[in-house]
Amino acid sequence: MKTLRFSRPKEAVYNETQYQIQVNGVQLASLKQGESAEVRVDVNQAEIQASTRFYGSRKAMVELGDEMEIQFSKTPGFLYRFHPLFELPLIAVCIWNIYYIDLPSIRNFFIGTGVLLMLLSIYRLVVKRNDWIRMSIQKKEQD
């Protein structure tokens, strides 16, 4: 038997979500911020899946005995790894830029887009965007 240990750091960003940990398709643990769980398995290779309701899931095929991090993110693309409460004003600014622009004042579009990009860059600098679960696997042979 081998013991898989999953832990979620206290400084994790999305503290309101729980991560569901699955090993080979069987749900084994549910982690909140600062929690850890140990799971015993009797295989040499496992497919680890960690998923949340809002922020998607990650799968990894691992040889037991390694240590790795699983990185979580919401969606790839322009609004990458943003909290939903922060996305709403950004989407509102985008809609304002697209629908309420009159052609003679095209510079308002560029000013609005510049403000949007400035807010994005400030948010990326100030707020950590990653959330993660550290998975360490120790080989423990059963006596």
Backbone as numpy.savetxt, mean C-alpha at the origin, in Angstrom:
# Nx Ny Nz CAx CAy CAz Cx Cy Cz
8.21 -28.32 10.26 7.37 -27.12 10.26 8.24 -25.87 10.26
7.80 -24.87 9.58 8.49 -23.59 9.54 7.56 -22.51 10.05
8.13 -21.48 10.65 7.33 -20.40 11.20 7.52 -19.15 10.36
6.41 -18.60 9.88 6.42 -17.33 9.16 5.96 -16.25 10.12
6.73 -15.19 10.21 6.36 -14.09 11.11 6.09 -12.85 10.26
4.89 -12.29 10.40 4.51 -11.06 9.72 4.38 -9.97 10.76
4.88 -8.79 10.45 4.69 -7.67 11.38 4.39 -6.41 10.60
3.61 -5.55 11.20 3.24 -4.28 10.58 3.70 -3.17 11.51
4.58 -2.30 11.06 5.17 -1.32 11.96 4.15 -0.31 12.48
4.47 0.29 13.63 3.57 1.27 14.23 3.51 2.55 13.42
4.55 2.82 12.63 4.54 4.05 11.83 3.90 3.84 10.47
3.17 2.75 10.30 2.48 2.50 9.04 1.46 3.62 8.77
1.28 3.93 7.51 0.48 5.09 7.14 -1.01 4.85 7.30
-1.49 3.79 6.71 -2.92 3.57 6.65 -3.37 2.77 7.86
-3.44 3.43 9.02 -3.69 2.70 10.26 -5.14 2.26 10.41
-6.05 2.74 9.56 -7.44 2.33 9.69 -7.74 1.05 8.94
-6.78 0.56 8.18 -7.04 -0.65 7.40 -6.39 -1.87 8.04
-6.99 -3.01 7.81 -6.43 -4.27 8.23 -5.90 -4.98 7.00
-4.76 -5.62 7.14 -4.21 -6.41 6.05 -4.52 -7.88 6.28
-5.08 -8.51 5.26 -5.39 -9.93 5.33 -4.21 -10.68 4.74
-3.63 -11.58 5.49 -2.48 -12.35 5.05 -2.95 -13.73 4.63
-2.62 -14.11 3.40 -2.96 -15.44 2.91 -1.68 -16.16 2.52
-1.60 -17.42 2.88 -0.49 -18.27 2.48 -1.09 -19.45 1.72
-0.66 -19.58 0.46 -1.18 -20.63 -0.43 -2.71 -20.64 -0.48
-3.28 -19.42 -0.53 -4.72 -19.29 -0.70 -5.55 -19.41 0.56
-4.93 -19.67 1.71 -5.67 -19.82 2.96 -5.39 -18.59 3.83
-6.45 -17.91 4.27 -6.26 -16.73 5.10 -5.80 -17.16 6.49
-4.67 -16.59 6.93 -4.08 -17.01 8.18 -3.98 -15.92 9.22
-4.00 -14.66 8.80 -3.82 -13.59 9.78 -4.46 -12.31 9.26
-4.76 -11.43 10.19 -5.27 -10.10 9.88 -4.51 -9.11 10.76
-3.80 -8.17 10.14 -2.91 -7.28 10.89 -3.41 -5.85 10.87
-3.42 -5.22 12.04 -3.63 -3.79 12.15 -2.27 -3.14 12.38
-2.29 -1.83 12.54 -1.04 -1.09 12.77 -0.37 -1.56 14.05
0.92 -1.89 13.94 1.70 -2.30 15.10 1.53 -3.74 15.54
0.74 -4.52 14.81 0.52 -5.91 15.20 1.46 -6.84 14.46
1.58 -8.05 15.00 2.37 -9.07 14.33 1.66 -10.42 14.49
2.02 -11.35 13.65 1.40 -12.67 13.70 2.43 -13.70 13.28
2.33 -14.88 13.86 3.18 -16.00 13.47 2.31 -17.11 12.90
2.77 -17.70 11.83 2.03 -18.75 11.14 2.97 -19.92 10.93
2.50 -21.12 11.20 3.33 -22.32 10.99 2.86 -23.03 9.74
3.81 -23.33 8.87 3.49 -24.04 7.63 4.47 -25.20 7.47
4.09 -26.17 6.65 4.97 -27.32 6.45 5.32 -27.50 4.98
5.60 -26.38 4.31 6.00 -26.43 2.91 7.33 -25.71 2.77
8.03 -25.96 1.66 9.31 -25.30 1.42 9.15 -24.04 0.59
8.02 -23.90 -0.07 7.79 -22.76 -0.95 6.34 -22.34 -0.74
6.09 -21.05 -0.69 4.73 -20.58 -0.42 4.41 -19.37 -1.28
3.14 -19.25 -1.64 2.67 -18.04 -2.29 2.02 -17.18 -1.22
2.64 -16.04 -0.96 2.16 -15.13 0.08 1.34 -14.05 -0.60
0.15 -13.80 -0.09 -0.66 -12.70 -0.60 -1.10 -11.86 0.58
-0.84 -10.57 0.51 -1.29 -9.64 1.53 -2.21 -8.65 0.84
-3.40 -8.48 1.36 -4.36 -7.63 0.65 -5.19 -6.82 1.63
-5.73 -5.71 1.14 -6.66 -4.89 1.89 -7.87 -4.62 1.03
-8.91 -4.13 1.66 -10.14 -3.85 0.92 -9.95 -2.65 -0.01
-9.20 -1.63 0.43 -9.09 -0.39 -0.34 -7.81 -0.28 -1.15
-6.73 -0.86 -0.69 -5.43 -0.56 -1.27 -4.84 -1.69 -2.09
-5.65 -2.66 -2.48 -5.16 -3.69 -3.39 -4.40 -4.78 -2.68
-3.73 -5.60 -3.46 -3.02 -6.73 -2.88 -1.70 -6.95 -3.60
-0.83 -7.67 -2.94 0.45 -8.06 -3.52 0.63 -9.55 -3.31
1.17 -10.21 -4.32 1.49 -11.63 -4.20 2.99 -11.81 -4.38
3.53 -12.77 -3.69 4.95 -13.08 -3.84 5.14 -14.57 -3.64
5.93 -15.16 -4.52 6.29 -16.57 -4.38 7.65 -16.58 -3.68
7.74 -17.21 -2.53 8.97 -17.14 -1.75 9.45 -18.54 -1.40
10.76 -18.66 -1.36 11.39 -19.84 -0.78 11.50 -19.59 0.71
11.04 -20.50 1.51 11.05 -20.27 2.95 12.49 -20.26 3.45
12.80 -19.24 4.21 14.16 -19.02 4.66 14.63 -17.62 4.28
13.90 -16.96 3.39 14.24 -15.60 2.99 13.58 -14.59 3.92
14.01 -13.34 3.80 13.32 -12.24 4.46 13.03 -11.20 3.40
11.84 -10.65 3.44 11.46 -9.72 2.38 10.46 -8.72 2.92
10.23 -7.68 2.14 9.19 -6.72 2.44 8.16 -6.76 1.31
6.90 -6.66 1.67 5.84 -6.53 0.68 5.38 -5.08 0.73
5.51 -4.38 -0.38 5.10 -2.98 -0.43 3.65 -2.89 -0.88
2.90 -2.01 -0.25 1.51 -1.82 -0.59 1.33 -0.47 -1.26
0.46 -0.44 -2.23 0.09 0.83 -2.84 -1.35 0.73 -3.31
-1.95 1.88 -3.56 -3.35 1.88 -3.96 -3.47 1.54 -5.44
-3.11 2.46 -6.29 -3.20 2.21 -7.73 -1.98 2.81 -8.40
-1.48 2.20 -9.46 -0.40 2.84 -10.21 -0.95 4.01 -11.01
-0.07 4.85 -11.46 -0.49 5.96 -12.30 -0.30 7.30 -11.62
-1.10 8.30 -12.06 -0.90 9.68 -11.64 -1.14 9.86 -10.14
-2.25 9.33 -9.63 -2.55 9.46 -8.21 -2.01 8.24 -7.48
-0.69 8.07 -7.52 -0.05 6.86 -7.03 0.16 6.94 -5.52
-0.35 5.96 -4.81 -0.17 5.82 -3.36 -0.70 7.01 -2.57
-1.88 7.47 -2.94 -2.47 8.57 -2.20 -3.63 8.08 -1.37
-3.82 8.72 -0.24 -4.94 8.40 0.63 -6.22 8.92 -0.02
-7.34 8.19 0.08 -8.57 8.61 -0.59 -9.06 9.99 -0.17
-8.87 10.38 1.09 -9.33 11.69 1.53 -8.55 12.81 0.86
-7.33 12.54 0.47 -6.55 13.57 -0.21 -6.85 13.59 -1.71
-7.35 12.49 -2.25 -7.63 12.45 -3.67 -8.83 13.31 -4.06
-9.79 13.44 -3.18 -11.02 14.16 -3.53 -10.77 15.61 -3.93
-10.01 16.41 -3.16 -9.75 17.78 -3.62 -8.93 17.82 -4.91
-8.03 16.86 -5.10 -7.25 16.85 -6.34 -8.14 16.59 -7.55
-9.07 15.65 -7.40 -10.00 15.37 -8.49 -10.89 16.58 -8.75
-11.31 17.28 -7.68 -12.13 18.47 -7.84 -11.39 19.56 -8.62
-10.11 19.75 -8.31 -9.32 20.74 -9.05 -9.18 20.35 -10.51
-8.99 19.05 -10.77 -8.89 18.58 -12.16 -10.19 18.87 -12.92
-11.32 18.58 -12.29 -12.61 18.82 -12.95 -12.80 20.31 -13.18
-12.43 21.13 -12.21 -12.53 22.58 -12.38 -11.68 23.05 -13.56
-10.48 22.49 -13.65 -9.60 22.88 -14.76 -10.16 22.49 -16.11
-10.80 21.33 -16.18 -11.27 20.82 -17.47 -12.57 21.50 -17.90
-13.52 21.64 -17.00 -14.86 22.08 -17.40 -15.09 23.57 -17.29
-14.38 24.28 -16.45 -14.65 25.69 -16.25 -13.57 26.58 -16.84
-12.96 26.12 -17.90 -11.95 26.93 -18.55 -12.57 27.57 -19.80
-12.34 28.83 -19.97 -12.78 29.45 -21.22 -11.54 29.67 -22.09
-11.71 29.52 -23.36 -10.57 29.48 -24.27 -9.69 30.73 -24.22
-10.24 31.96 -24.08 -9.33 33.12 -24.03 -8.39 33.10 -22.82
-8.82 32.49 -21.73 -7.94 32.51 -20.55 -7.32 31.12 -20.35
-6.62 30.66 -21.35 -5.98 29.34 -21.28 -4.92 29.30 -20.19
-4.39 30.46 -19.82 -3.37 30.46 -18.77 -3.94 30.04 -17.43
-5.26 30.25 -17.21 -5.87 29.78 -15.96 -5.75 28.26 -15.83
-5.84 27.59 -16.97 -5.68 26.13 -16.95 -4.29 25.76 -16.47
-3.29 26.46 -17.00 -1.91 26.13 -16.61 -1.63 26.55 -15.17
-2.24 27.64 -14.72 -2.07 28.04 -13.32 -2.69 27.00 -12.40
-3.91 26.56 -12.74 -4.57 25.54 -11.92 -3.81 24.23 -11.91
-3.29 23.84 -13.07 -2.51 22.61 -13.15 -1.22 22.74 -12.35
-0.59 23.92 -12.42 0.62 24.14 -11.63 0.37 24.05 -10.14
-0.76 24.62 -9.69 -1.12 24.54 -8.27 -1.35 23.08 -7.89
-2.02 22.35 -8.76 -2.27 20.93 -8.49 -0.96 20.16 -8.36
-0.03 20.36 -9.27 1.25 19.67 -9.21 2.07 20.08 -7.99
1.94 21.36 -7.61 2.63 21.82 -6.42 2.07 21.12 -5.17
0.73 21.00 -5.09 0.14 20.28 -3.97 0.58 18.82 -3.94
0.64 18.21 -5.12 1.10 16.82 -5.19 2.53 16.68 -4.68
3.41 17.58 -5.12 4.81 17.46 -4.71 4.98 17.72 -3.22
4.23 18.68 -2.67 4.31 18.93 -1.23 3.82 17.71 -0.46
2.73 17.13 -0.93 2.19 15.95 -0.26 3.19 14.80 -0.30
3.83 14.61 -1.44 4.81 13.53 -1.56 6.02 13.75 -0.67
6.42 15.02 -0.47 7.56 15.30 0.39 7.22 15.15 1.87
6.03 15.58 2.25 5.70 15.66 3.67 5.19 14.33 4.20
4.36 13.65 3.44 3.68 12.45 3.93 4.34 11.21 3.35
4.61 10.23 4.21 5.13 8.96 3.71 4.03 8.25 2.94
4.35 7.72 1.78 3.33 7.14 0.94 3.30 5.62 1.02
4.30 5.02 1.58 4.36 3.56 1.57 3.77 2.98 2.85
3.17 1.85 2.70 2.80 1.05 3.86 3.34 -0.34 3.58
3.71 -1.05 4.59 4.38 -2.30 4.32 4.12 -3.29 5.44
4.36 -4.52 5.11 4.37 -5.58 6.11 5.72 -6.27 5.96
6.44 -6.40 7.04 7.70 -7.14 6.97 7.40 -8.59 7.25
7.90 -9.42 6.37 7.71 -10.85 6.55 9.07 -11.49 6.75
9.27 -12.11 7.88 10.50 -12.86 8.09 10.13 -14.32 8.28
10.92 -15.17 7.72 10.63 -16.60 7.75 11.79 -17.30 8.42
11.49 -18.03 9.48 12.53 -18.78 10.16 12.25 -20.26 9.97
13.27 -21.00 9.64 13.11 -22.45 9.52 13.19 -23.06 10.91
12.13 -23.72 11.31 12.11 -24.43 12.59 11.63 -25.84 12.32
12.51 -26.75 12.45 12.13 -28.14 12.23 11.38 -28.65 13.45
10.30 -29.37 13.20 9.51 -29.91 14.30 10.19 -31.17 14.85
10.27 -31.23 16.15 10.92 -32.39 16.78 9.95 -33.56 16.86
